[in-house]
Amino acid sequence: MTAALASPAAQVCAFVLGCAVIHAARAYADLLTRLLIAAFIGVSVLVLLAAALTYAPGADATFDEVSVYADS
């Protein structure tokens, strides 16, 4: 398998595995739904935190509307 196909093939395998797990756990749909919602909220918080830390001004930078707007 070439390197160009390795990543898409791994993504397809992960998707199919996820579908199989969800199908096998359909008796526990309420629990699985709560678990997936909690995971989504957790990942969303981490993404927003990373974005906030990336665009936050440094310790020696000023924090006013003009400099924040100019940097973005």
Summary of the structure (lengths in Angstrom):
residues: 72
radius of gyration: 20.5
end to end distance: 41.8
largest distance: 55.3
contacts: 124
relative contact order: 0.06
helix: 82%
strand: 0%
